[in-house]
Amino acid sequence: MPQVKIAPSILSADFGRLADEVRSVCAAGADEIHVDVMDGTFVPNITIGPPVLRALREAAGNLPLDVHLMIAEPERYLEDFIKAGAAILTVHQEACLHLHRAVVRIRELGARAGVSINPSTSVMTLEPLAGEIDRVLIMSVNPGFGGQAFIEASLRKIEQAHGLFLHRGRTGWDLEVDGGVDAGNAARIVAAGANVLVAGAAVFGRGPADRGKHAERIAALRKAVETG
């Protein structure tokens, strides 16, 4: 697997100055921009849609947009989000009636296909699709809101996902973790097999007093991974 990537989650950014926040974390050394799309049905929160994603595509410059669809019936919107700028498009196993069809369609549309699983969903539900998925996203909190604490049992699921894909001999795939990731647990998450760390509050902070520290926060995550 490739080197560890840091993907700041805009869910913890200042939505009143979202484009500036994205430009700031790009300049601060982010590898991707993680965009959580919520519909108020699959999860209890509502965030953004394709029009805002198009604006973020411009603000992100050359960095890929990692778009995480936490929505019901995601198959209806795959083309819209890829046209709006998603380089990686992740759907939830729990939301897709025909998951294989959705994964194949994402790849046909030119994006990398990701599948996410909630804390209560077994990694083995992905085994039939291990040859098709470009990215597995392990939710280490219950989806819907930022700032939650990391669920420690997620470490075992990361290990299981890593083992599943290695057993299949896959190359070029990513194992992403989203929820409660910070400098205190980043090394353990990577040691379990992850190579993409979604970081919301750990990069953007939890309020106005934390703003403007993106570079040092990203650097702290990288140092935590490197030093173990």
Backbone as CSV, one residue per row, in Angstrom:
resi,resn,N_x,N_y,N_z,CA_x,CA_y,CA_z,C_x,C_y,C_z
1,MET,0.838,-1.193,0.000,0.000,0.000,0.000,0.874,1.244,0.000
2,PRO,0.373,2.363,-0.559,1.173,3.582,-0.637,1.342,4.255,0.718
3,GLN,2.107,5.351,0.729,2.345,6.055,1.980,1.052,6.663,2.517
4,VAL,1.063,7.006,3.799,-0.132,7.492,4.468,-0.552,8.853,3.912
5,LYS,-1.855,8.972,3.660,-2.437,10.219,3.163,-3.302,10.840,4.257
6,ILE,-3.242,12.163,4.342,-4.085,12.910,5.277,-5.192,13.579,4.480
7,ALA,-6.445,13.294,4.873,-7.604,13.831,4.169,-8.459,14.647,5.141
8,PRO,-8.215,15.946,5.256,-9.031,16.765,6.158,-10.505,16.726,5.760
9,SER,-11.358,16.545,6.754,-12.800,16.490,6.517,-13.422,17.859,6.702
10,ILE,-14.074,18.347,5.655,-14.669,19.685,5.737,-15.858,19.732,6.682
11,LEU,-16.307,18.593,7.181,-17.414,18.590,8.139,-17.066,19.410,9.375
12,SER,-15.774,19.527,9.681,-15.337,20.299,10.846,-14.836,21.691,10.479
13,ALA,-14.917,22.048,9.206,-14.453,23.359,8.757,-15.488,24.443,9.063
14,ASP,-15.085,25.681,8.882,-15.977,26.828,9.024,-16.757,26.965,7.723
15,PHE,-18.031,26.579,7.719,-18.825,26.601,6.490,-19.076,28.018,5.984
16,GLY,-18.888,29.021,6.828,-19.047,30.392,6.380,-17.902,30.868,5.496
17,ARG,-16.790,30.146,5.537,-15.629,30.483,4.706,-15.005,29.197,4.176
18,LEU,-15.855,28.363,3.609,-15.463,27.006,3.252,-14.367,26.967,2.193
19,ALA,-14.486,27.780,1.150,-13.465,27.770,0.106,-12.105,28.169,0.672
20,ASP,-12.086,29.168,1.552,-10.824,29.589,2.169,-10.243,28.472,3.034
21,GLU,-11.099,27.760,3.759,-10.647,26.660,4.593,-10.012,25.559,3.735
22,VAL,-10.639,25.244,2.615,-10.099,24.220,1.727,-8.758,24.658,1.153
23,ARG,-8.678,25.895,0.698,-7.398,26.391,0.167,-6.310,26.343,1.245
24,SER,-6.689,26.648,2.481,-5.718,26.660,3.568,-5.162,25.269,3.850
25,VAL,-6.023,24.245,3.929,-5.508,22.905,4.218,-4.738,22.331,3.026
26,CYS,-5.088,22.759,1.817,-4.295,22.350,0.653,-2.870,22.880,0.780
27,ALA,-2.757,24.162,1.124,-1.440,24.778,1.294,-0.700,24.202,2.492
28,ALA,-1.435,23.679,3.470,-0.842,23.157,4.707,-0.320,21.739,4.572
29,GLY,-0.530,21.106,3.408,0.046,19.787,3.191,-0.925,18.629,3.150
30,ALA,-2.221,18.906,3.006,-3.199,17.816,2.875,-2.945,17.047,1.579
31,ASP,-3.353,15.785,1.557,-3.215,14.949,0.365,-4.521,14.838,-0.412
32,GLU,-5.637,14.948,0.287,-6.966,14.883,-0.302,-7.882,15.779,0.520
33,ILE,-9.043,16.107,-0.039,-10.074,16.802,0.718,-11.257,15.862,0.850
34,HIS,-11.630,15.562,2.102,-12.727,14.629,2.357,-14.029,15.412,2.490
35,VAL,-15.009,15.039,1.676,-16.287,15.753,1.626,-17.408,14.797,2.025
36,ASP,-18.031,15.060,3.159,-19.139,14.240,3.644,-20.451,14.800,3.122
37,VAL,-21.176,13.984,2.375,-22.482,14.363,1.840,-23.547,13.613,2.620
38,MET,-24.450,14.349,3.274,-25.477,13.747,4.127,-26.843,14.265,3.709
39,ASP,-27.848,13.381,3.803,-29.165,13.717,3.264,-30.279,13.823,4.294
40,GLY,-29.966,13.614,5.569,-31.020,13.675,6.574,-31.889,12.435,6.625
41,THR,-31.570,11.425,5.813,-32.330,10.179,5.794,-31.457,9.007,6.201
42,PHE,-30.388,8.778,5.453,-29.463,7.710,5.833,-28.765,8.047,7.145
43,VAL,-28.472,9.325,7.342,-27.936,9.833,8.612,-28.795,11.035,9.018
44,PRO,-28.772,11.425,10.293,-29.681,12.478,10.757,-29.249,13.902,10.432
45,ASN,-28.135,14.072,9.767,-27.644,15.411,9.450,-27.816,15.686,7.956
46,ILE,-27.744,16.945,7.562,-27.809,17.353,6.156,-26.623,18.281,5.896
47,THR,-25.892,18.020,4.805,-24.749,18.889,4.506,-24.874,19.532,3.123
48,ILE,-24.181,19.009,2.123,-24.081,19.707,0.841,-24.426,18.776,-0.320
49,GLY,-24.518,19.386,-1.525,-24.789,18.642,-2.740,-23.823,19.019,-3.849
50,PRO,-24.094,18.590,-5.076,-23.180,18.833,-6.202,-22.815,20.306,-6.450
51,PRO,-23.731,21.279,-6.303,-23.324,22.675,-6.564,-22.176,23.149,-5.675
52,VAL,-22.241,22.795,-4.383,-21.154,23.186,-3.478,-19.890,22.401,-3.815
53,LEU,-20.047,21.150,-4.186,-18.883,20.342,-4.559,-18.148,20.961,-5.742
54,ARG,-18.874,21.498,-6.707,-18.226,22.156,-7.861,-17.370,23.330,-7.399
55,ALA,-17.862,24.093,-6.431,-17.084,25.219,-5.905,-15.844,24.730,-5.168
56,LEU,-15.980,23.636,-4.435,-14.839,23.078,-3.714,-13.800,22.513,-4.673
57,ARG,-14.250,21.985,-5.802,-13.322,21.457,-6.808,-12.354,22.561,-7.253
58,GLU,-12.858,23.747,-7.447,-12.002,24.865,-7.835,-11.069,25.261,-6.697
59,ALA,-11.594,25.313,-5.476,-10.779,25.721,-4.327,-9.677,24.715,-4.030
60,ALA,-9.915,23.436,-4.305,-8.945,22.388,-3.970,-7.778,22.307,-4.936
61,GLY,-7.846,23.008,-6.056,-6.748,22.977,-7.009,-6.486,21.581,-7.530
62,ASN,-5.256,21.086,-7.357,-4.879,19.765,-7.884,-5.176,18.610,-6.940
63,LEU,-5.617,18.906,-5.735,-5.878,17.817,-4.795,-7.201,17.117,-5.131
64,PRO,-7.232,15.796,-5.014,-8.472,15.069,-5.299,-9.530,15.293,-4.225
65,LEU,-10.783,15.326,-4.655,-11.907,15.370,-3.733,-12.366,13.948,-3.443
66,ASP,-12.318,13.585,-2.179,-12.711,12.272,-1.680,-14.131,12.421,-1.144
67,VAL,-15.119,12.022,-1.941,-16.519,12.308,-1.628,-17.188,11.073,-1.034
68,HIS,-17.715,11.241,0.154,-18.309,10.156,0.942,-19.819,10.379,0.990
69,LEU,-20.563,9.539,0.254,-22.012,9.681,0.180,-22.676,8.938,1.327
70,MET,-23.125,9.679,2.320,-23.910,9.120,3.417,-25.369,9.454,3.137
71,ILE,-25.883,8.847,2.068,-27.222,9.167,1.592,-27.969,7.891,1.205
72,ALA,-29.295,7.957,1.243,-30.113,6.857,0.768,-30.119,6.847,-0.760
73,GLU,-30.207,5.684,-1.337,-30.245,5.504,-2.790,-29.119,6.259,-3.508
74,PRO,-27.881,6.048,-3.102,-26.770,6.790,-3.714,-26.635,6.536,-5.208
75,GLU,-27.118,5.399,-5.686,-27.009,5.074,-7.115,-27.632,6.153,-7.996
76,ARG,-28.613,6.873,-7.469,-29.306,7.903,-8.247,-28.428,9.115,-8.525
77,TYR,-27.345,9.291,-7.759,-26.594,10.537,-7.803,-25.117,10.367,-8.182
78,LEU,-24.728,9.171,-8.563,-23.312,8.923,-8.853,-22.790,9.855,-9.930
79,GLU,-23.491,9.935,-11.028,-23.028,10.767,-12.137,-22.979,12.241,-11.756
80,ASP,-23.952,12.713,-10.990,-23.982,14.117,-10.581,-22.743,14.495,-9.782
81,PHE,-22.364,13.630,-8.835,-21.223,13.969,-7.984,-19.897,13.809,-8.722
82,ILE,-19.806,12.874,-9.614,-18.566,12.732,-10.382,-18.416,13.889,-11.363
83,LYS,-19.489,14.300,-11.993,-19.427,15.469,-12.871,-19.076,16.727,-12.098
84,ALA,-19.487,16.789,-10.830,-19.199,17.961,-10.001,-17.766,17.988,-9.494
85,GLY,-17.029,16.862,-9.630,-15.613,16.907,-9.266,-15.091,15.814,-8.372
86,ALA,-15.904,14.816,-8.043,-15.413,13.735,-7.179,-14.395,12.871,-7.915
87,ALA,-13.195,12.762,-7.363,-12.182,11.862,-7.920,-12.311,10.479,-7.309
88,ILE,-12.734,10.444,-6.054,-13.013,9.195,-5.334,-14.447,9.315,-4.830
89,LEU,-15.280,8.339,-5.138,-16.677,8.392,-4.707,-16.982,7.129,-3.906
90,THR,-17.363,7.340,-2.650,-17.609,6.228,-1.733,-19.083,6.155,-1.368
91,VAL,-19.645,4.964,-1.508,-21.032,4.714,-1.115,-21.031,3.764,0.083
92,HIS,-22.154,3.716,0.776,-22.261,2.828,1.934,-22.839,1.485,1.545
93,GLN,-22.209,0.451,2.059,-22.723,-0.904,1.860,-24.171,-0.986,2.321
94,GLU,-24.484,-0.316,3.420,-25.811,-0.410,4.015,-26.877,0.341,3.206
95,ALA,-26.462,1.233,2.319,-27.408,2.069,1.572,-27.673,1.571,0.162
96,CYS,-26.886,0.605,-0.311,-26.975,0.159,-1.705,-27.652,-1.195,-1.815
97,LEU,-28.776,-1.219,-2.489,-29.451,-2.487,-2.731,-28.645,-3.353,-3.692
98,HIS,-28.037,-2.710,-4.700,-27.219,-3.418,-5.687,-25.812,-2.811,-5.650
99,LEU,-25.044,-3.221,-4.653,-23.742,-2.598,-4.407,-22.776,-2.834,-5.554
100,HIS,-22.734,-4.031,-6.091,-21.813,-4.316,-7.200,-22.088,-3.397,-8.377
101,ARG,-23.356,-3.203,-8.694,-23.721,-2.334,-9.807,-23.237,-0.903,-9.571
102,ALA,-23.374,-0.420,-8.329,-22.935,0.939,-8.011,-21.425,1.085,-8.152
103,VAL,-20.683,0.102,-7.656,-19.224,0.145,-7.734,-18.761,0.153,-9.190
104,VAL,-19.330,-0.722,-9.994,-18.961,-0.780,-11.411,-19.297,0.524,-12.101
105,ARG,-20.445,1.098,-11.783,-20.859,2.352,-12.430,-19.922,3.502,-12.074
106,ILE,-19.515,3.579,-10.824,-18.568,4.638,-10.417,-17.296,4.557,-11.257
107,ARG,-16.785,3.368,-11.430,-15.547,3.197,-12.207,-15.783,3.510,-13.683
108,GLU,-16.939,3.151,-14.208,-17.268,3.474,-15.595,-17.300,4.977,-15.817
109,LEU,-17.716,5.714,-14.791,-17.817,7.168,-14.894,-16.476,7.866,-14.689
110,GLY,-15.431,7.102,-14.391,-14.084,7.664,-14.332,-13.558,7.997,-12.957
111,ALA,-14.278,7.622,-11.912,-13.804,7.876,-10.546,-13.347,6.573,-9.902
112,ARG,-12.581,6.698,-8.819,-12.228,5.535,-8.016,-13.418,5.190,-7.123
113,ALA,-13.698,3.894,-7.013,-14.884,3.445,-6.301,-14.549,3.014,-4.885
114,GLY,-15.231,3.633,-3.918,-15.058,3.264,-2.523,-16.339,2.718,-1.930
115,VAL,-16.183,1.861,-0.929,-17.325,1.354,-0.177,-17.039,1.539,1.307
116,SER,-18.001,2.106,2.015,-17.867,2.336,3.444,-18.765,1.391,4.221
117,ILE,-18.312,1.027,5.424,-19.142,0.217,6.319,-19.224,0.885,7.692
118,ASN,-20.414,0.824,8.274,-20.667,1.382,9.594,-20.053,0.508,10.688
119,PRO,-19.960,1.027,11.908,-19.351,0.252,12.989,-19.987,-1.112,13.231
120,SER,-21.279,-1.262,12.973,-21.946,-2.537,13.247,-21.952,-3.490,12.054
121,THR,-21.326,-3.104,10.948,-21.313,-3.929,9.738,-20.009,-4.713,9.640
122,SER,-20.112,-5.985,9.311,-18.934,-6.841,9.210,-18.117,-6.539,7.959
123,VAL,-16.812,-6.586,8.108,-15.909,-6.438,6.969,-16.174,-7.502,5.915
124,MET,-16.577,-8.673,6.343,-16.751,-9.780,5.404,-17.896,-9.562,4.428
125,THR,-18.751,-8.583,4.670,-19.781,-8.268,3.684,-19.173,-7.716,2.394
126,LEU,-17.909,-7.304,2.458,-17.234,-6.753,1.278,-16.463,-7.813,0.496
127,GLU,-16.363,-9.003,1.045,-15.538,-10.035,0.417,-15.921,-10.319,-1.041
128,PRO,-17.206,-10.383,-1.405,-17.533,-10.654,-2.799,-17.096,-9.567,-3.778
129,LEU,-16.838,-8.356,-3.251,-16.472,-7.227,-4.108,-14.995,-6.845,-3.999
130,ALA,-14.213,-7.651,-3.323,-12.815,-7.292,-3.073,-12.027,-7.055,-4.357
131,GLY,-12.430,-7.671,-5.443,-11.729,-7.467,-6.705,-12.122,-6.218,-7.445
132,GLU,-13.176,-5.526,-6.977,-13.708,-4.365,-7.694,-13.499,-3.037,-6.959
133,ILE,-13.370,-3.104,-5.638,-13.330,-1.871,-4.843,-11.932,-1.250,-4.867
134,ASP,-11.873,0.066,-5.075,-10.601,0.786,-5.049,-10.262,1.301,-3.651
135,ARG,-11.288,1.467,-2.834,-11.072,2.006,-1.489,-12.125,1.459,-0.535
136,VAL,-11.673,1.036,0.642,-12.576,0.650,1.728,-12.488,1.740,2.786
137,LEU,-13.650,2.210,3.213,-13.717,3.224,4.264,-14.355,2.613,5.509
138,ILE,-13.547,2.483,6.551,-14.033,1.977,7.829,-14.512,3.153,8.670
139,MET,-15.800,3.171,8.996,-16.319,4.197,9.896,-15.959,3.817,11.329
140,SER,-15.185,4.673,11.970,-14.766,4.412,13.348,-15.578,5.240,14.342
141,VAL,-16.659,5.829,13.852,-17.719,6.422,14.674,-19.021,6.113,13.948
142,ASN,-20.135,6.337,14.608,-21.409,6.214,13.919,-21.613,7.448,13.047
143,PRO,-21.899,7.276,11.769,-21.889,8.407,10.840,-22.994,9.421,11.107
144,GLY,-22.697,10.662,10.748,-23.709,11.705,10.836,-23.238,13.009,11.439
145,PHE,-22.245,12.953,12.324,-21.781,14.165,12.996,-20.275,14.097,13.216
146,GLY,-19.622,15.252,13.171,-18.201,15.329,13.454,-17.942,15.402,14.949
147,GLY,-16.660,15.244,15.316,-16.253,15.435,16.696,-16.519,14.278,17.634
148,GLN,-16.862,13.085,17.112,-17.128,11.939,17.975,-15.825,11.221,18.347
149,ALA,-15.898,10.430,19.412,-14.722,9.686,19.874,-14.541,8.414,19.055
150,PHE,-13.292,8.084,18.784,-12.920,6.880,18.041,-13.391,5.624,18.768
151,ILE,-14.020,4.705,18.029,-14.456,3.422,18.592,-13.288,2.440,18.492
152,GLU,-12.771,2.020,19.628,-11.550,1.206,19.653,-11.693,-0.126,18.917
153,ALA,-12.885,-0.677,18.892,-13.102,-1.940,18.183,-12.842,-1.810,16.688
154,SER,-12.768,-0.587,16.197,-12.504,-0.362,14.779,-11.124,-0.870,14.373
155,LEU,-10.190,-0.912,15.300,-8.838,-1.363,14.969,-8.851,-2.798,14.450
156,ARG,-9.671,-3.635,15.052,-9.778,-5.025,14.596,-10.386,-5.082,13.198
157,LYS,-11.344,-4.230,12.922,-11.962,-4.202,11.596,-10.970,-3.725,10.537
158,ILE,-10.129,-2.787,10.895,-9.093,-2.329,9.962,-8.154,-3.481,9.628
159,GLU,-7.748,-4.214,10.651,-6.883,-5.375,10.430,-7.560,-6.410,9.532
160,GLN,-8.837,-6.647,9.759,-9.567,-7.620,8.945,-9.660,-7.182,7.492
161,ALA,-9.951,-5.904,7.262,-10.047,-5.392,5.890,-8.702,-5.470,5.186
162,HIS,-7.654,-5.115,5.905,-6.311,-5.181,5.340,-5.973,-6.612,4.945
163,GLY,-6.283,-7.549,5.817,-6.003,-8.947,5.524,-6.813,-9.475,4.357
164,LEU,-8.056,-9.072,4.271,-8.925,-9.522,3.181,-8.366,-9.117,1.822
165,PHE,-7.949,-7.871,1.706,-7.481,-7.396,0.411,-6.088,-7.916,0.083
166,LEU,-5.257,-8.068,1.090,-3.941,-8.670,0.840,-4.100,-10.106,0.372
167,HIS,-5.034,-10.819,0.968,-5.282,-12.206,0.582,-5.713,-12.296,-0.881
168,ARG,-6.433,-11.284,-1.348,-6.870,-11.256,-2.735,-5.767,-10.798,-3.691
169,GLY,-4.634,-10.374,-3.153,-3.529,-9.939,-3.993,-3.755,-8.612,-4.673
170,ARG,-4.642,-7.795,-4.110,-4.937,-6.503,-4.715,-3.781,-5.524,-4.520
171,THR,-3.549,-4.682,-5.523,-2.591,-3.583,-5.416,-3.299,-2.293,-5.811
172,GLY,-2.776,-1.179,-5.335,-3.318,0.119,-5.714,-4.616,0.488,-5.023
173,TRP,-4.993,-0.234,-3.974,-6.227,0.080,-3.250,-5.889,0.835,-1.974
174,ASP,-6.882,1.494,-1.397,-6.697,2.270,-0.178,-7.602,1.749,0.926
175,LEU,-7.109,1.874,2.144,-7.901,1.554,3.333,-7.988,2.821,4.179
176,GLU,-9.167,3.379,4.223,-9.407,4.694,4.819,-10.169,4.538,6.134
177,VAL,-9.884,5.423,7.082,-10.561,5.406,8.377,-11.086,6.801,8.674
178,ASP,-12.355,6.847,9.095,-13.032,8.130,9.300,-13.759,8.105,10.635
179,GLY,-13.367,9.030,11.521,-14.076,9.184,12.781,-13.173,9.155,13.993
180,GLY,-12.992,10.292,14.629,-12.204,10.347,15.847,-10.714,10.165,15.658
181,VAL,-10.218,10.336,14.439,-8.790,10.185,14.163,-8.046,11.422,14.657
182,ASP,-6.968,11.210,15.403,-6.155,12.328,15.866,-4.723,11.855,16.091
183,ALA,-3.876,12.759,16.555,-2.466,12.417,16.755,-2.271,11.352,17.830
184,GLY,-3.252,11.171,18.705,-3.135,10.182,19.759,-3.386,8.753,19.311
185,ASN,-4.110,8.578,18.217,-4.401,7.211,17.765,-3.962,6.935,16.326
186,ALA,-3.433,7.928,15.636,-3.080,7.771,14.218,-2.089,6.638,13.991
187,ALA,-1.097,6.509,14.847,-0.084,5.464,14.660,-0.695,4.076,14.780
188,ARG,-1.601,3.883,15.720,-2.236,2.573,15.896,-3.138,2.244,14.708
189,ILE,-3.787,3.260,14.172,-4.661,3.054,13.020,-3.849,2.630,11.810
190,VAL,-2.729,3.294,11.585,-1.861,2.945,10.463,-1.224,1.572,10.681
191,ALA,-0.822,1.281,11.911,-0.232,-0.022,12.208,-1.218,-1.158,11.936
192,ALA,-2.505,-0.881,12.082,-3.533,-1.891,11.812,-3.742,-2.111,10.323
193,GLY,-3.246,-1.170,9.486,-3.321,-1.370,8.045,-3.862,-0.226,7.230
194,ALA,-4.325,0.846,7.864,-4.895,1.975,7.120,-3.810,2.816,6.461
195,ASN,-4.153,3.435,5.328,-3.205,4.354,4.689,-3.830,5.695,4.330
196,VAL,-5.136,5.892,4.629,-5.778,7.189,4.445,-6.478,7.551,5.745
197,LEU,-6.095,8.681,6.331,-6.659,9.129,7.597,-7.538,10.349,7.356
198,VAL,-8.823,10.192,7.606,-9.743,11.325,7.548,-9.681,12.025,8.900
199,ALA,-9.402,13.311,8.875,-9.238,14.058,10.120,-10.045,15.348,10.041
200,GLY,-11.039,15.457,10.920,-11.879,16.648,10.944,-11.418,17.623,11.999
201,ALA,-11.868,17.410,13.238,-11.473,18.294,14.335,-9.970,18.291,14.553
202,ALA,-9.297,17.179,14.237,-7.847,17.094,14.426,-7.090,18.047,13.508
203,VAL,-7.723,18.507,12.433,-7.100,19.471,11.522,-7.752,20.848,11.659
204,PHE,-9.080,20.900,11.646,-9.779,22.184,11.647,-10.038,22.737,13.033
205,GLY,-9.869,21.902,14.073,-10.131,22.366,15.423,-11.603,22.283,15.764
206,ARG,-11.950,22.825,16.908,-13.327,22.735,17.402,-13.974,24.091,17.629
207,GLY,-13.399,25.145,17.107,-13.994,26.464,17.288,-13.080,27.554,16.782
208,PRO,-13.525,28.817,16.858,-12.741,29.945,16.332,-11.327,30.034,16.873
209,ALA,-11.143,29.665,18.134,-9.804,29.766,18.738,-8.812,28.812,18.096
210,ASP,-9.311,27.777,17.425,-8.442,26.765,16.817,-8.126,27.056,15.355
211,ARG,-8.731,28.073,14.794,-8.548,28.340,13.374,-7.119,28.797,13.067
212,GLY,-6.707,28.542,11.844,-5.402,29.019,11.381,-4.233,28.157,11.799
213,LYS,-4.502,26.936,12.278,-3.426,26.049,12.732,-3.351,24.783,11.881
214,HIS,-3.817,24.873,10.643,-3.910,23.681,9.799,-2.564,23.015,9.566
215,ALA,-1.552,23.797,9.261,-0.241,23.230,8.933,0.347,22.477,10.132
216,GLU,0.281,23.067,11.311,0.873,22.402,12.475,0.064,21.165,12.868
217,ARG,-1.240,21.174,12.649,-2.068,20.024,12.983,-1.826,18.857,12.022
218,ILE,-1.694,19.170,10.736,-1.374,18.123,9.764,0.017,17.565,10.040
219,ALA,0.953,18.456,10.353,2.312,18.009,10.679,2.320,17.111,11.910
220,ALA,1.472,17.415,12.890,1.400,16.599,14.105,0.886,15.193,13.794
221,LEU,-0.085,15.103,12.893,-0.581,13.787,12.491,0.510,12.983,11.802
222,ARG,1.230,13.616,10.892,2.306,12.925,10.178,3.408,12.478,11.140
223,LYS,3.755,13.337,12.085,4.796,12.988,13.042,4.341,11.821,13.918
224,ALA,3.068,11.826,14.306,2.560,10.729,15.130,2.649,9.395,14.402
225,VAL,2.362,9.408,13.108,2.456,8.194,12.318,3.903,7.739,12.162
226,GLU,4.787,8.687,11.890,6.191,8.370,11.634,6.912,7.862,12.877
227,THR,6.569,8.432,14.036,7.270,8.063,15.260,6.618,6.897,15.980
228,GLY,5.378,6.583,15.598,4.686,5.464,16.205,4.293,5.713,17.634
